[in-house]
């Protein structure tokens, strides 16, 4: 489903030359204040569920402590420390006209294939989050607090509702329907995720010796 990785900028549709996912983690400070940190993970065609899991764990471990501050955090603080700079100079001029430096695009969590947020972590229901005006995010996925399986009729089992918002300009309704069909197929048979995107030989899951965490 390649067109889900397309994006619209200044009325034109572009094909992204990479695939990345942005998400937010919460960091609790010693004074009890909770801060958000946006992270971005780049995926490769040779990735499978095991290598993706490793990448996510590594980037979280590198940013979860109170004193740690990544380049994305520093960039965001700089941008929003100057009144009016983000909205008028960057978002509506440089970004719109393709003049935003590559370094800023690499730092920005809003220039991403997909943004994922997990409201279940704060015990909140899912929402249909809008795609941002700034950046190139075409797909926004929001996970919500698990609820009893009312539709399935088994109230002893819980399901996690998700809200998905997509930029309808990047592809047709048929292509979106094909994506959802594939998506549900993967959820029904998660073993398919052990095969890399490019169909190459699956990577071996790293075995952790007993007694080692």
Secondary structure as UniProt FT lines:
FT   HELIX           2..5
FT   STRAND          6..9
FT   TURN            10..11
FT   STRAND          12..15
FT   STRAND          19..28
FT   TURN            30..31
FT   STRAND          34..43
FT   TURN            45..46
FT   HELIX           49..61
FT   TURN            62..63
FT   TURN            66..67
FT   HELIX           71..79
FT   TURN            80..81
FT   TURN            83..84
FT   HELIX           85..94
FT   TURN            95..98
FT   HELIX           102..107
FT   TURN            109..110
FT   STRAND          114..118
FT   HELIX           119..122
FT   STRAND          139..143
FT   STRAND          147..149
FT   TURN            150..153
FT   STRAND          154..159
FT   STRAND          162..166
FT   TURN            168..169
FT   HELIX           173..188
FT   HELIX           190..194
FT   TURN            197..198
FT   TURN            210..211
//
